[in-house]
Amino acid sequence: MTAKKLQQIISQGEGLKIEFKKAKNKLPNNLFETVCAFLNKSGGEIILGVDDEKNVEGINENIVEQLAKEIANLSNNQQKLFPTFY
């Protein structure tokens, strides 16, 4: 995704297919509730590092790879998503 596209999404705000989640130092507790909701509807985009007021807070650059691994691993965890989705 380009920076321009990301800025367009953020400026439009949250809606049926867009959800912002704070994730400065960890994944949000309700991330997979949103993933599940999007999987059960027509999809959507979750933007990590942005709060509900469209403020870009970012993600701690030291844990970006760790968060990506957690998302991949938890996507295959039946206690988080069932059926699993990757």
C-alpha positions as CSV (number, residue, x, y, z in Angstrom):
1,M,0.0,0.0,0.0
2,T,1.4,3.4,-0.9
3,A,1.6,6.3,1.6
4,K,-0.9,8.2,-0.5
5,K,-3.5,5.4,-0.4
6,L,-3.0,5.0,3.4
7,Q,-3.5,8.7,3.9
8,Q,-6.7,8.6,1.8
9,I,-8.0,5.7,4.0
10,I,-7.2,7.5,7.2
11,S,-8.8,10.7,6.0
12,Q,-12.0,8.9,5.2
13,G,-12.2,7.5,8.7
14,E,-13.6,4.2,10.0
15,G,-16.6,2.6,8.4
16,L,-18.0,-0.8,7.5
17,K,-14.8,-1.9,5.8
18,I,-12.2,0.2,7.7
19,E,-11.1,-0.2,11.3
20,F,-8.3,1.7,13.1
21,K,-6.4,0.0,15.9
22,K,-3.8,1.4,18.3
23,A,-0.8,-0.9,18.3
24,K,2.1,1.1,19.6
25,N,3.7,-1.7,21.6
26,K,1.4,-4.8,21.2
27,L,-1.5,-6.1,19.2
28,P,-4.9,-4.8,20.4
29,N,-6.8,-7.3,22.5
30,N,-9.9,-7.0,20.2
31,L,-7.9,-7.4,16.9
32,F,-9.3,-10.8,16.1
33,E,-12.9,-9.8,16.9
34,T,-12.5,-7.3,14.0
35,V,-10.8,-9.9,11.8
36,C,-13.7,-12.3,12.5
37,A,-16.3,-9.6,11.7
38,F,-14.6,-8.8,8.4
39,L,-14.3,-12.5,7.5
40,N,-18.0,-13.0,8.1
41,K,-19.0,-10.0,6.0
42,S,-17.4,-8.7,2.8
43,G,-13.9,-8.1,4.1
44,G,-12.2,-4.9,5.1
45,E,-8.9,-3.3,6.1
46,I,-7.5,-3.0,9.6
47,I,-5.0,-0.2,10.0
48,L,-2.7,-0.7,13.0
49,G,-1.1,2.3,14.6
50,V,-4.0,4.7,14.2
51,D,-6.5,5.7,16.9
52,D,-10.2,6.2,16.5
53,E,-9.7,9.9,16.0
54,K,-7.5,9.3,12.9
55,N,-4.3,10.2,14.8
56,V,-1.4,8.2,13.5
57,E,0.5,7.0,16.5
58,G,2.6,4.4,14.7
59,I,4.1,1.1,15.9
60,N,7.3,0.7,17.8
61,E,9.7,-0.1,15.0
62,N,11.6,-2.6,17.3
63,I,8.5,-4.9,17.4
64,V,7.1,-4.7,13.9
65,E,8.5,-8.1,12.9
66,Q,7.3,-9.6,16.2
67,L,3.7,-8.3,15.6
68,A,3.7,-9.6,12.0
69,K,4.7,-13.1,13.3
70,E,2.0,-12.9,16.1
71,I,-0.7,-12.0,13.5
72,A,0.3,-15.0,11.3
73,N,0.5,-17.4,14.3
74,L,-2.7,-16.3,15.9
75,S,-4.5,-16.4,12.5
76,N,-4.0,-20.2,12.6
77,N,-5.0,-20.5,16.3
78,Q,-8.4,-22.1,16.7
79,Q,-8.9,-20.3,20.0
80,K,-8.7,-16.9,18.2
81,L,-10.3,-17.8,14.8
82,F,-12.4,-20.8,13.9
83,P,-12.1,-21.9,11.2
84,T,-8.6,-20.6,11.0
85,F,-7.7,-18.2,8.3
86,Y,-4.2,-17.3,7.0
